[in-house]
Amino acid sequence: MLREPAELCVDNHGRVELPMGLLAEAGIAPGSDLPALSDGDGRIVLRRAEDAMRDLLERGEL
C-alpha cells in the first residue's frame, strides 16, 4: 500500500526527525541502529541493521 510522503526538514546540524508512523510502518523502533547510504540522485537509504547484515550474509560478502 502506498502512503503519503512525509515532509521532513534538515536542521542546521544536519539532523532529520522521522515521524513515528513512518518508523512503525518500516518496522523500526526508537533506538534502532540504521546503516545509511547515499543511493545517488538525492536519495538516502536507511536499513534496519539486522536486514543489512542478513543481505550481506546471503550474498557471501561477510
C-alpha positions as CSV (number, residue, x, y, z in Angstrom):
1,M,0.0,0.0,0.0
2,L,1.4,3.4,-0.9
3,R,1.5,6.0,1.9
4,E,1.6,9.8,1.7
5,P,5.2,11.0,1.8
6,A,6.3,12.8,5.0
7,E,7.6,16.3,4.7
8,L,11.0,16.4,6.6
9,C,13.4,19.2,7.3
10,V,17.1,19.0,7.7
11,D,18.1,21.3,10.6
12,N,21.3,23.4,10.9
13,H,23.2,20.4,12.4
14,G,22.2,18.0,9.5
15,R,19.6,16.2,11.6
16,V,16.3,14.9,10.4
17,E,13.4,13.9,12.6
18,L,11.4,10.9,11.3
19,P,7.7,10.6,12.2
20,M,6.8,7.7,14.5
21,G,4.2,6.5,12.0
22,L,6.9,6.2,9.2
23,L,9.2,4.3,11.6
24,A,6.4,2.0,12.6
25,E,5.5,1.2,9.0
26,A,9.1,0.3,8.3
27,G,9.4,-1.9,11.4
28,I,12.0,0.5,13.0
29,A,11.9,1.0,16.8
30,P,13.3,4.1,18.6
31,G,16.9,3.5,19.4
32,S,17.5,1.1,16.4
33,D,20.8,1.2,14.6
34,L,20.3,2.1,11.0
35,P,23.0,1.8,8.4
36,A,22.6,4.7,6.0
37,L,24.0,5.1,2.5
38,S,23.6,7.5,-0.4
39,D,21.8,6.0,-3.3
40,G,22.7,8.9,-5.5
41,D,20.4,11.4,-7.2
42,G,19.2,12.9,-3.9
43,R,18.3,9.6,-2.2
44,I,19.4,8.3,1.2
45,V,18.6,4.7,2.1
46,L,18.1,3.6,5.8
47,R,18.1,-0.1,6.6
48,R,17.5,-2.0,9.8
49,A,20.9,-3.3,10.9
50,E,19.7,-6.9,11.0
51,D,18.3,-6.7,7.5
52,A,21.5,-5.2,6.1
53,M,23.6,-7.9,7.8
54,R,21.3,-10.7,6.6
55,D,21.7,-9.3,3.0
56,L,25.5,-9.3,3.2
57,L,25.5,-12.9,4.6
58,E,23.2,-14.1,1.8
59,R,25.4,-12.6,-0.8
60,G,28.5,-14.1,0.8
61,E,30.1,-10.7,1.5
62,L,30.9,-11.5,5.2
